Amino acid sequence: MLAILDYKAGNQTSVKRALTQLGIPNEITSDPEKLAHAEGIIFPGVGAAGQAMDELESEGLDELLKKLINQNKPLLGICVGCQILLDYSEENDTKALSVVPGECHLFNPSWEDYEGVTIRVPHMGWNQVDLVKDCPLFKDISPEAFFYFVHSYYPAPESKFVIGTTKYGIDFCSVHGHDGLWAVQFHPEKSGRPGLKLLSNFYDYCKEASNAV
C-alpha cells in the first residue's frame, strides 16, 4: 500500500484517483503507524511552502518524515512536496525539512523562453524533463514525454542530487533526490500516460524494496 501524506495540503485526492486508476492500493493518512508500515509514501502538495511547513510541524509530521526517510522508507515528493524537502524556500521565508541540501527560488519574470519571449510566472503548462542521470521513475517513459507544471518557485538542490532539468527561463532542476527518495516539480497525477507510468514505476520500486527487507 502507498500512503499519501495528509497534511491538509491540496492535491491529495487527485493523487489518490490516479493511484486507484492504476490499481495501486493507497490511503490518504497522517497516522504514524500507517505511514511506517506503508510500502512507500507520496508527499504531494499544492499551496505555499510556509503553510505546508506549519501544518507538518503542528502535527509532528516533519520529524516523522525525516525518521522514515532515514530508515530508507521510499518517498516521492510532488510539487510543494518536492520543494520543502530542501533546506529553505524563498516562499514565505520558510525553513524547510533539510532532507536534501538546497534551496527553492522564485522565477525571475525578466527571464526569456526559447523564442526570446519573457516568461510568465507562475510556470503553468506542459514541459519536458531532460534526465542528467538514470532514474527508475522514468523506466519505459519516452525522453520526449511532456509533464504538467504549475509553480512559481523552483528547486535548486546541490548538483549531485539533480536528476532531471526543465527549461523555463533557465534550466532548473525538475527532478531531484537519490534511489528511494525522489522529488518531482511537475504533477505526475495530471500528466497523462507518462505521469501514470512514473507513479507505477514508483510503486514497483516500493514493492521490490519491501520484499528485499
HUGI-V202085 format. One record per backbone hydrogen bond with DSSP energy under -0.5 kcal/mol. CO is the residue of the C=O (numbers start at 0). NH is the residue of the N-H. E is the energy in kcal/mol with one decimal. If there is no record, write none. Layout:
CO&NH&E  CO&NH&E
This chain:
0&38&-2.4  0&39&-1.0  1&3&-0.5  1&26&-1.7  2&4&-0.7  2&41&-2.9  3&28&-2.3  4&6&-0.9  8&11&-0.6  10&14&-1.5  11&15&-2.2  12&16&-2.4  13&17&-1.9  14&18&-2.4  15&19&-2.7  16&20&-2.4  17&21&-1.4  18&23&-2.6  19&22&-1.3  22&24&-0.6  24&1&-2.5  26&3&-3.0  26&28&-0.6  28&5&-2.1  30&34&-2.5  31&35&-2.3  32&36&-1.9  33&37&-1.0  38&73&-0.5  39&2&-2.6  40&42&-0.5  40&75&-2.4  41&4&-2.7  41&43&-0.7  42&77&-2.6  44&79&-1.4  45&9&-1.5  47&51&-2.2  48&52&-2.6  49&53&-2.3  50&54&-2.0  51&55&-2.3  52&56&-2.8  53&57&-2.3  54&58&-1.4  55&60&-2.2  55&61&-1.0  56&59&-0.9  59&63&-1.4  60&64&-2.6  61&65&-1.9  62&66&-2.2  63&67&-2.6  64&68&-2.7  65&69&-2.1  66&70&-1.1  67&72&-2.6  68&71&-1.9  73&40&-2.3  74&181&-2.5  75&42&-3.2  76&183&-2.9  77&80&-2.5  78&81&-1.2  78&82&-2.0  79&83&-2.4  81&84&-0.8  82&85&-1.5  83&96&-2.2  84&98&-2.2  84&99&-2.5  85&97&-2.7  86&95&-2.3  87&103&-1.7  88&93&-2.2  89&92&-1.6  90&93&-0.6  93&88&-2.5  93&95&-0.6  100&157&-2.3  101&86&-2.1  101&87&-1.0  102&155&-2.9  103&89&-2.5  104&153&-3.0  106&108&-0.7  107&110&-2.1  110&118&-2.7  112&115&-2.0  116&112&-2.8  121&123&-0.7  122&150&-2.1  124&148&-3.2  126&146&-3.1  128&130&-0.7  129&164&-2.3  134&137&-1.8  135&138&-1.5  137&140&-1.9  141&144&-1.9  144&128&-0.6  146&126&-2.3  146&148&-0.5  147&186&-3.0  148&124&-2.6  150&122&-2.9  151&106&-2.5  153&104&-2.5  154&172&-0.8  155&102&-1.6  157&160&-2.2  158&161&-1.4  160&176&-2.0  162&131&-3.2  162&132&-1.1  163&173&-2.2  163&174&-1.7  164&129&-3.2  165&167&-0.6  165&171&-2.5  167&169&-1.5  169&167&-3.0  169&171&-1.2  171&165&-2.5  172&154&-0.5  173&184&-2.6  174&162&-2.8  174&163&-1.9  175&182&-2.0  177&180&-2.8  179&74&-2.4  180&177&-2.9  181&76&-2.7  182&175&-2.3  183&78&-2.3  185&187&-0.8  186&189&-1.5  187&190&-1.5  190&193&-0.6  190&194&-1.1  191&195&-2.3  192&196&-2.6  193&197&-2.0  194&198&-2.1  195&199&-2.4  196&200&-2.7  197&201&-2.2  198&202&-2.1  199&203&-2.4  200&204&-2.3  201&205&-2.4  202&206&-2.5  203&207&-2.2  204&208&-2.7  205&209&-2.4  206&210&-2.3  207&211&-1.4  208&212&-0.6  209&212&-0.8
